[in-house]
Amino acid sequence: MNISSFFDVNKKPLLTPGSVNEIATYNINGINGRLEILLRWLNEAQPDIVCLQELKAESKNFPEKAIRDAGYQAIWYGQKSWNGVAMLSKTEIREMRNDLPGENNEYTHSRYIEGCINGIVIGCIYLPNGNPWPGPKFDYKLRWFKRKPAECFAKVYIMMDRIWIRV
């Protein structure tokens, strides 16, 4: 990854105080069941970007209007009953991908979404738990990590010294 891609033509950081102040992550554990809590928190905390995990809702049931009415744009990748990830932003957001690199029909869970906000690519990931060990869930987790999610993490972690994160 070329670090110069994170700078504008004047070599000023794209993520500076005032451009993105807070990126929050929240395991919502059922977005529709906790929508009122999420909306109240968004109103009080006013984070610039929010990464949500464990939506537990199919994409068609994502509460897009309520999120938009709260002042956020959203991208999401849902799944019935389990998993699901979303990214909310006060500014324009463009979906880049909704899966890790590589293809494998075994990895159909909605666990990763990547968006571009203010010229910065940010990934939201919901890692497999893998419990109990030993067992098929742990084996799945090991196979899942072979898809190289670390390559996706580098996009965000390279800028950690310029992002304020509040959980």
N, C-alpha and C positions, 0 to 999 in steps of 0.2 A: 504494500500500500504506500502510495506517495503522499507524504504529509503535506506537500505544497498544495494538494487539492483542497485542503481545508482553509486556504487563505484566499482573499480577493486579490485583485491586481496590485493593490498597494501593500500587500503582505500584512494586512491587519486581520486578526482572527475574526471569523464569522460569528463565533459564539462569544459574546462579550456581555458585560452587565447591561441590561436594557434590551438585548435582543432575545435571549432565552435566559430566564432567571431560575426557573425550577423545572426539573424533570422528576416526576413522581412515578412510582410503581406501586400497584395495588392488586393483590389477589382478591378479586371481588367475590369469588365462590358463588356465582349465580347472579348475573347482572340484572335480570328482571326482578328477582326477589329482593335485591338490595339497591334498586334504582333510586329510591327516595334518599337513602343514605349517601349514595354516590353524588347525587345532585346537590344535596346540602353541603357535602364536603367540597365539591367543585366551587360552589358559591363562596364558601368561607375561606378556603385555602388559595384559590385562584392560581393553581399551577399552570405553567405555559404548555407543558406536554405531560400526558399521562399514559403510561403503559399498563394495560389491564390484562390479567391472566385468569384463567378458569371461568370463562363466561357462562358455561353450561347452557348455551342457547344456540340454536341453529342460526346461520347468517340471516335468514329471512325474518327472524324474531329479534334482531338487535334493535334497541330503542333509539334509532337514528334521530327521530324528530325531537325527542326529549333532550338528547345530547346537543343537537343543534340549537334548540331553544335556550340551552344553558350557555351558549356562546362558543361551542367547540365544534370543529370539524372532526370527522372520524373515519378510520379505516378499520375493518374487522374481518376475522376469519373464524366463524363459529362452528360449533359441533353440538349435536344433540346430546344432552345429559352430562357430557364430560368436556374437559379441555376448553379451548377457545381463547383467542387473544384479540386485543384491540389496541389502537393507539388514538388518543385524542389530542387535538392541538388547537390553540387559539388562532393560529394562522394557517394558511393553506398547507395541506398535507397531500402527498402523492404516494400511492402504494407502489413499492418497488418489487416486492415478492411476498408470497405467503407460505413459503416452505423453505427448508434448508437446501443447499445445493445437492444435486444427485437425485436419482429417481429410484423409488422402490415402493411397490404397492403395499408393503408391510407397514410403511410409515404414513398412514393416512390421518393421523391425529392432527388437529389444528393446534399447533404448539409454537408457531413462529410467524411473525409478520414484520415487515421492514418498510419504513416510510421515509420519504425525503421531506424535511421541514426546514425552511430557510436555507436550502442548499446543503443541509447536513443529513446524512443517512443515519437513521436510528433504528435499532432492532429491538423488538419485544419478544421475549422467549419464556415459555412455560416448560421447564425441564421435567422429564419423567422422574417420578419418585424412586421406583425400583424396589420397593419393599414388597414382600419380605425377601431376604437373601438367605439361602439360594432360592431361586425360583424363576418362573418365566418372565415376571415383571422386571426382575434384575437383569436377566439376559436381554430383554428388549432395550433396557436403558443402555447397556454396553453397546449393542448394535446401533442404537440411535446416535450415540456419541461418535461413532465411526463416520458419520455423515459430516463431520468437521464443523460443528457449530462455532468453534473458536475463531474460524475465519470471519464469521458474522460478528462476533463480539468485538473484534479489533476495530471495527468501524466506529464504535462508541467509546471504547476504552482508551483509544489513542487521544481523545479529547477530554478525558476526565479532569484534567487540571483546569479546564475552562468551563465546566458544567457544574452547576450547583444542584445537588440531588437531595431531595427530602423524601423520606419514606414514611 
